[in-house]
Amino acid sequence: MSKEITVKNEIMGLPEKAAAIGNVLDSAKIIISDITNMVNLIQQETTKREAIRANRDVIIEKTKAFREVMLEVMDRTFDERKDLFDGYFARLDKAMDKNDTQMVAGILSNMVDLAKNGPLKNLVDIAATQKALKDPDTVWEF
C-alpha cells in the first residue's frame, strides 16, 4: 500500500508541478519578450543615431557650401566696390585740382551713398538669404 500512497501522492502533486512548470514557462516567455524588446530598442536607437549623423553631415556640407558662396559673393562685391571707390577717388582728385566744388560735392555724395549701401546690408535678414540660397531661380547680381 505504501506504493499506492506514493503513486496517489505523485498524482495529487501533478497539478502543483504543472503549475510550477507553467510559472517557469511564463517567466521564460516574459524574459524572452523583454530581451526581444531590448534588441528592437537597440536597433531603433542605432538607426536614430545613424540618421542624426547623416543629418549632421548634410548640415556640415550645406554650411561649407554656404561659406564658399558667401566668400565668392564677398570677394566679387568688395572687388567691385574697391574699383568704384578707386574711380571716385581718382575723379575726386581731378575735381579738387580744378577747384570744381560741384563735382567734389557730387563725387562725395556718390561715395557716401555707396558706403551706406554696403554689401552686408542685404544680409541682415538671414531667413530671406537662406530662402534665396535654396531657390534655384534666385539671380545673384555682383
C-alpha positions in Angstrom: 0.0 0.0 0.0 2.8 2.3 0.5 3.4 2.1 -3.2 -0.2 3.1 -3.8 0.1 6.0 -1.5 3.2 7.1 -3.2 1.5 6.9 -6.6 -1.5 8.8 -5.2 0.7 11.5 -3.7 2.6 11.8 -7.1 -0.7 12.1 -8.9 -2.0 14.6 -6.4 1.2 16.6 -6.8 0.9 16.8 -10.5 -1.2 19.9 -10.6 1.3 21.7 -8.3 4.2 20.5 -10.5 2.3 21.6 -13.7 1.6 25.0 -12.1 5.3 25.4 -11.3 6.3 24.4 -14.8 3.7 26.8 -16.1 5.2 29.6 -14.0 8.6 28.8 -15.3 7.4 28.9 -18.9 5.5 32.1 -18.3 8.7 33.6 -16.7 10.7 32.4 -19.7 8.2 34.0 -22.1 8.4 37.3 -20.2 12.2 37.2 -20.3 12.3 36.4 -24.0 9.8 39.2 -24.7 11.9 41.6 -22.6 15.1 40.6 -24.5 13.3 40.9 -27.9 12.0 44.4 -26.9 15.5 45.4 -25.8 17.1 44.2 -29.0 14.4 46.1 -31.0 15.0 49.2 -29.0 18.8 49.0 -29.5 18.2 48.7 -33.3 15.8 51.7 -33.3 18.3 53.8 -31.3 21.2 52.8 -33.5 19.1 53.8 -36.6 18.3 57.1 -34.9 21.9 57.8 -34.2 22.8 57.0 -37.8 20.1 59.3 -39.0 21.4 62.1 -36.7 25.0 61.5 -38.0 23.8 61.7 -41.6 21.8 64.8 -40.9 24.8 66.3 -39.2 26.9 65.6 -42.3 24.4 67.2 -44.6 24.3 70.3 -42.4 28.1 70.5 -42.4 28.2 70.2 -46.2 25.5 72.9 -46.5 27.4 75.1 -44.2 30.6 74.6 -46.2 28.8 75.3 -49.4 27.2 78.4 -47.9 30.6 79.6 -46.8 32.0 79.2 -50.3 29.1 81.1 -51.8 29.4 83.9 -49.3 33.2 84.1 -49.7 32.7 84.4 -53.5 29.9 87.0 -53.1 32.0 89.0 -50.7 35.1 88.8 -53.0 33.2 89.9 -56.0 31.2 92.6 -54.2 34.2 94.1 -52.4 36.3 94.0 -55.5 33.6 95.8 -57.4 33.2 98.3 -54.6 37.0 98.8 -54.4 37.1 99.6 -58.1 34.2 102.0 -57.7 35.9 103.8 -54.8 39.2 103.9 -56.7 37.4 105.6 -59.6 35.6 108.0 -57.3 38.9 109.0 -55.6 40.6 109.5 -59.0 37.7 111.8 -60.1 37.8 113.5 -56.7 41.5 114.3 -57.1 40.8 115.8 -60.6 37.8 117.8 -59.3 39.8 119.2 -56.4 42.7 120.1 -58.7 40.3 122.1 -60.9 38.6 123.6 -57.8 35.3 122.3 -59.1 33.2 122.3 -55.9 30.1 121.0 -57.5 31.9 118.0 -58.9 33.6 117.4 -55.5 30.2 117.5 -53.8 28.6 115.1 -56.3 31.5 112.6 -56.1 31.4 112.7 -52.2 27.7 112.2 -52.3 28.1 109.2 -54.5 30.8 107.8 -52.2 28.6 108.3 -49.1 25.7 106.5 -50.9 28.0 103.6 -51.9 29.3 103.4 -48.3 25.7 103.4 -46.8 24.5 100.7 -49.1 27.2 98.2 -48.2 27.2 94.6 -49.4 26.3 93.3 -46.0 23.1 95.4 -45.8 21.1 92.8 -47.7 22.3 90.0 -45.5 20.6 91.4 -42.4 17.6 89.3 -43.0 19.2 85.8 -42.6 15.9 84.0 -43.3 15.4 85.8 -46.6 19.0 85.0 -47.5 18.6 81.3 -46.6 15.4 81.2 -48.7 17.1 82.8 -51.6 20.0 80.3 -51.4 17.6 77.4 -51.5 15.7 78.8 -54.5 17.5 77.7 -57.7 15.8 80.6 -59.6 17.5 83.2 -57.5 19.7 85.5 -59.5 22.7 86.8 -57.7 23.9 90.1 -59.1 27.5 91.1 -58.4 
